[in-house]
């Protein structure tokens, strides 16, 4: 069971890192492959997002950072079969935030179901 849990956490981490890749973020098609249709986010700005609004902004090119997000302290835990919770610290051009994501296994692979960012000093 531990191996299965570790594989699930590693798969969610790989998907999270892919979603943070500037080339992926610049492609609405690639982003949509990683977001659950029921996706919601409470951004570090306090704004609430859904999959449609994220894809609209992504396709406008204003979400993709100019440089990669620096990630540290990535950790994950399996909450239930097919559900992984990730936490990490992100620095995007000096904007620092704690991040929390819920990933769930679907028929098409791991997809982000929920994300929250909290600004940090």
Residue pairs with C-beta under 8 A, 6 or more apart in sequence:
5 78
8 78
8 82
8 84
8 105
9 76
9 77
9 78
9 84
9 86
11 84
11 110
12 76
12 84
12 86
12 101
12 103
12 110
13 74
13 76
13 86
15 34
15 103
15 109
15 110
15 111
15 112
16 74
16 86
16 88
16 101
16 103
16 112
17 71
18 24
18 30
18 34
19 25
19 31
19 34
19 112
20 68
20 69
20 71
20 90
21 68
22 64
22 65
22 66
22 67
22 68
23 30
24 30
24 31
24 34
25 31
25 58
25 63
25 64
25 65
26 58
26 61
26 64
27 58
28 55
28 58
28 59
31 54
31 55
31 58
32 51
32 55
33 108
33 109
34 110
34 111
34 112
35 51
35 54
35 55
35 111
35 112
36 51
36 104
36 106
36 111
36 112
36 113
37 51
38 51
38 113
39 49
39 50
39 51
39 54
39 111
39 112
39 113
39 114
39 115
40 48
40 49
40 50
40 113
40 114
40 115
41 48
41 49
41 50
41 54
41 114
41 115
41 116
41 117
42 48
42 49
42 115
42 116
42 117
43 49
43 116
43 117
44 95
44 97
44 117
44 118
44 119
54 63
57 63
58 64
65 92
65 93
66 93
67 92
67 93
69 90
69 91
69 92
70 90
70 91
70 92
71 88
71 89
71 90
72 88
72 89
72 91
73 87
73 88
73 89
74 86
74 87
74 88
75 86
75 87
75 88
76 84
76 85
76 86
76 87
77 84
77 85
78 84
79 85
79 102
82 104
82 105
83 102
83 103
83 104
83 105
84 102
84 103
84 104
84 110
85 100
85 101
85 102
85 103
86 99
86 100
86 101
86 102
86 103
87 98
87 99
87 100
87 101
88 98
88 99
89 96
89 97
89 98
89 99
89 120
90 96
90 97
90 98
90 99
90 117
95 119
96 119
96 120
96 121
97 117
97 118
97 119
97 120
98 117
98 118
98 120
99 115
99 116
99 117
99 118
100 115
100 116
100 117
100 118
101 112
101 114
101 115
101 116
102 112
102 113
102 114
102 115
103 110
103 111
103 112
103 113
104 110
104 111
104 113
